[in-house]
């Protein structure tokens, strides 16, 4: 009887150990199990922009000449910021492209009226301005307006 119990325990242990291994084969695909400890090692993706960058961008717009040609939700001389936000994705490539346009100026993207260059704006400040503008769409609403 003791040998029978020992054999049952041994078979149960082997079955349990093979089932809870690090890999599980299902439909011919081997998937690795993610343990809670391993999940903690994978950092979350970085945010598009920090709240501080967005607040800085908003403040930089307020003290610049940007509002002479642009409004948040209305086309003036240039496009509304919301239109820009809806046209471009929120990613670093877009930030780089539009920051360069803020600094160097541009024409032809939104019509015949050129955007004046702003060579005194630093690339870092242009990045903050653009990041703020890109958050002004319906999918990602802006920070509370004051």
C-alpha positions as CSV (number, residue, x, y, z in Angstrom):
1,X,0.0,0.0,0.0
2,X,2.9,2.4,0.8
3,X,4.5,1.6,-2.5
4,X,1.2,2.4,-4.3
5,X,0.8,5.8,-2.5
6,X,4.5,6.6,-3.3
7,X,4.0,5.7,-6.9
8,X,0.8,7.9,-7.2
9,X,2.6,10.8,-5.5
10,X,5.6,10.4,-7.8
11,X,3.4,10.3,-11.0
12,X,1.4,13.3,-9.7
13,X,4.6,15.2,-9.0
14,X,6.1,14.4,-12.5
15,X,2.8,15.4,-14.2
16,X,2.6,18.7,-12.2
17,X,6.3,19.5,-12.8
18,X,6.1,19.0,-16.6
19,X,2.8,21.0,-16.8
20,X,4.2,24.1,-14.9
21,X,7.5,24.3,-16.8
22,X,8.7,27.6,-18.3
23,X,7.4,26.7,-21.7
24,X,4.0,25.6,-22.8
25,X,3.4,24.0,-26.2
26,X,0.0,24.8,-27.7
27,X,-1.0,24.2,-31.3
28,X,2.6,23.7,-32.3
29,X,3.6,27.1,-30.9
30,X,5.9,27.4,-27.9
31,X,5.1,30.2,-25.6
32,X,7.1,31.3,-22.7
33,X,5.2,31.9,-19.5
34,X,5.7,35.3,-18.0
35,X,6.1,35.1,-14.2
36,X,5.1,38.1,-12.0
37,X,8.8,38.7,-11.4
38,X,9.6,38.8,-15.1
39,X,6.6,41.1,-15.8
40,X,8.0,43.6,-13.3
41,X,11.3,43.7,-15.2
42,X,9.7,45.0,-18.4
43,X,9.3,48.8,-18.1
44,X,6.2,50.4,-19.4
45,X,6.6,52.5,-22.6
46,X,7.6,56.1,-21.9
47,X,4.8,58.7,-22.2
48,X,4.7,60.8,-25.3
49,X,5.4,63.9,-23.3
50,X,5.6,64.6,-19.6
51,X,3.1,66.9,-17.9
52,X,5.9,69.4,-17.3
53,X,6.8,69.5,-21.0
54,X,3.2,70.1,-22.0
55,X,2.8,72.9,-19.5
56,X,6.1,74.4,-20.7
57,X,4.9,74.1,-24.3
58,X,1.7,75.9,-23.5
59,X,3.5,78.7,-21.6
60,X,6.0,79.1,-24.5
61,X,3.2,79.5,-27.0
62,X,1.5,82.1,-24.7
63,X,4.6,84.3,-24.6
64,X,5.6,83.9,-28.2
65,X,4.1,85.4,-31.4
66,X,2.5,82.0,-32.3
67,X,-1.0,83.2,-31.4
68,X,-0.8,86.0,-33.9
69,X,-1.3,83.4,-36.7
70,X,-2.7,80.3,-34.9
71,X,-5.5,79.6,-32.5
72,X,-6.3,76.3,-30.8
73,X,-9.6,75.5,-32.5
74,X,-10.0,78.1,-35.3
75,X,-8.0,78.7,-38.5
76,X,-6.5,82.2,-38.6
77,X,-3.6,82.9,-40.8
78,X,-2.2,79.4,-40.2
79,X,-4.0,76.2,-39.3
80,X,-5.7,75.6,-35.9
81,X,-3.6,73.7,-33.5
82,X,-6.3,71.0,-33.3
83,X,-6.1,70.5,-37.1
84,X,-2.3,70.0,-36.8
85,X,-2.8,67.6,-34.0
86,X,-5.3,65.6,-36.0
87,X,-3.1,65.5,-39.1
88,X,0.1,64.2,-37.4
89,X,0.8,61.2,-35.1
90,X,2.1,61.7,-31.6
91,X,5.6,60.4,-32.1
92,X,9.2,61.7,-31.9
93,X,9.6,61.7,-35.7
94,X,6.7,64.2,-35.9
95,X,8.1,66.2,-33.1
96,X,11.4,66.5,-34.9
97,X,9.8,67.4,-38.2
98,X,7.5,70.0,-36.8
99,X,10.1,71.5,-34.4
100,X,12.3,72.1,-37.4
101,X,9.5,73.8,-39.2
102,X,8.8,76.0,-36.2
103,X,12.5,77.1,-36.2
104,X,13.1,77.3,-40.0
105,X,9.6,78.3,-41.2
106,X,7.8,76.5,-44.0
107,X,5.3,76.9,-46.7
108,X,2.9,74.8,-48.9
109,X,1.8,72.3,-46.3
110,X,-1.3,74.3,-45.2
111,X,-1.7,76.5,-48.2
112,X,0.1,79.3,-49.9
113,X,0.8,81.5,-46.9
114,X,4.3,80.7,-45.5
115,X,5.0,80.2,-41.8
116,X,7.6,82.7,-40.6
117,X,10.9,81.2,-39.2
118,X,11.6,81.4,-35.5
119,X,15.3,81.1,-35.3
120,X,15.5,82.3,-31.7
121,X,13.4,79.3,-30.4
122,X,15.7,76.5,-29.2
123,X,15.2,73.0,-30.4
124,X,14.2,72.0,-26.9
125,X,11.6,74.7,-26.6
126,X,10.3,73.9,-30.1
127,X,9.9,70.2,-29.0
128,X,7.8,71.3,-26.0
129,X,5.6,73.5,-28.1
130,X,5.0,70.8,-30.7
131,X,4.4,68.1,-28.1
132,X,1.7,70.4,-26.5
133,X,0.1,71.1,-29.9
134,X,0.0,67.4,-30.8
135,X,-2.0,66.6,-27.7
136,X,-4.8,68.9,-28.8
137,X,-6.9,66.4,-30.6
138,X,-10.1,64.6,-29.6
139,X,-8.3,61.3,-29.0
140,X,-5.9,62.9,-26.5
141,X,-7.4,66.0,-25.0
142,X,-5.2,68.8,-23.7
143,X,-4.3,69.6,-20.1
144,X,-6.8,71.8,-18.3
145,X,-6.9,75.2,-20.0
146,X,-6.5,78.2,-17.8
